């Protein structure tokens, strides 16, 4: 009665992203990204795929998973940022995600993080993600601040935002963030 379910795909590299646009109904953006990288690399690949498939952007949905670190005060926000930096350093160690780092002039960091991961230096890896890189790849602040940043960050290209949320101190904060981001 409902027809075939929509097919949403994910990818990071330009060829896979293009295939997503060509044959998929939607695309899941990997959380290791920046708006600038999406505009320069990901969205053009989706558009190429849509063109190959003879389809328009209006028939295709983008869901953008975004890393978000929130807290109710500076100390809580910094704690959440540190946890999120652990995730970012792990993603940054992955050779397939180097393009994001290259785009922002951090390409050499990928090799360093990869080496450190093979040596089990997980905590030390966190220190390699500086605040500038964090702010390129993630959102942080109070729930209200992060909600505003999310709206601005994903407006105009994503029909849906999915959160990779870092917040361990206030269970209500996630609800406040979601209400504010709508």
N, C-alpha and C positions, 0 to 999 in steps of 0.2 A: 504493500500500500504506500510505502514511502519512497520507493526506488532505491537505487544503489547509494550507499553512504558516500559522502564526499571524501576525497582522498587528499590528505594533507601530508606534505613531505618536508624534510629538513635537509639542509646542506650547508656547507661552508665555502668550499671552493667554487670558482665561477662556473665550471662545467656542470657540477651537480645542481647548483642553484638554477642554472639555465634549464636543465631537465625538469626541475620542479615547476618552473613556469610553463614549460611546454605541455606537460602531461597531468599536473596536479590541479586540484581545486583550491589549494591554499599552501602557504609556506610558514613553517615555524623557524623564526630567527633564532640562531644559537645565542645563548646569553653572553658569550665572549665577543662583543662588538662595540662599536661606537656609532653614533648617528652619522658621522663623517664617512666612516668606512661603508656603512650601508648605502649612503647616497652615491659614493664613488664606485663601489664594486658590486654590492648585492642587488640593489634595485635595477641597475642596467642589465645585469644577467637575467633577472626575472623578466624584464621587458623583452629581451631577446628571445627568451623561451616562449613567452606569450605570443610574440610575433610568429615564431616558427609553428606554433600550434594554431595560429589563426584566431586568437582570442584577444579580448580586451581586458585591461586591468580591472574594470568594474566587475568582471566575473570571477575574480581571484581574490582571496582573503589572505592577509598577512597577520600573523600572530607574533608579537615581539616579546620574547622572554627577556626580562631586564633584571639585573642584579641590583637589589635595593637594601641599603643598610640604614635602619632607623633607630631612634631612641628619643627619650623625652628631654634629655639634656646633653651637654657636650661630652660628658664622660661616657654615657650610654651610646651615643653616636660613634665615638671613637672605638669602643669595644666592638660594636657591630661592624664598623669598617675593617677592623683587624681580622675578624672572622671572614668577611667577604674577600679580603686580600688573600687569604689562604686559598679560596676557590679560584680567584683570578690567577694566582701564581701557578696553580695546578694546570689550568687551561693554557696559560702562557708557555708551559713546558712542552706542550703538544705540538709537534712539527706541523700538523695540518692547520693549526690556527696562527701560524707565524705571519700570514698576510695582514692580519689586524695590527700586529705589532710593527711590521714593516711600514704600514701606512702612516704610522705616527712617529717613525724614527726610532723605534725600540726593537728593531729586528735582532740585534745582537743579544738582547735579553732572553730571547727564546732559547738559544743554545745554552746559555748559562743556566737557566731554569731547568732545562732538560737534563743537563749534566748533574745538577744538584738533586733532581728527583731520583735519578739512578743511584745516587749515593745516600738516599733516604734523608736528605736535609730539608725536610718539609717545613719546619719552623723557620729556618734561615731563609727559605724561599720567599716567605711573606715579606721580609724586609726589603726585597728587591722591587716590590711593587710600590713605587713612590706615590705621593698624593696626587700628583699631576696625572699619572697614568690611571689611577683609580677613578678620578673624576671624568676622564674620557670614556671609561668603560662601564661605569656604574653610577648610581644615584644614591645620595645619602642626605640625612637631615632629620628634623622632626617629622612626624607624619604629615603635617601640613606642608612643610618645605619640600619633602620628597614627592608628595602628590603633585605639587605645582611643577616640579622638575620633570616628572613622568609625563604630564600632559604636554608640556613643551617638547620634550624629547621625542615622543612617539606620534605627535600630531602630524597629520598630512600623509602618512604612509602606512600606518598600522591600524587595522580595524579592531584589533584586540591586543591587550597587554597581559602577559603572564608574569607573575612575580617570582623571583628567586630571592626570598626575603630573609634578611638577617636581623633578628630582634629577639633577644632572650629575656628581656626584663619586664615588658609590659604587654600582656595579652590583648589589651584593648587597642594598642597602637596599630596593629594590622587593620583592624576595622576602621579606625580613623583614617588611615592611609587610603584604603579602598573608597571610603565615602568621599574623601577629598579629591581623589583622582577621577571620579566620574564626571 
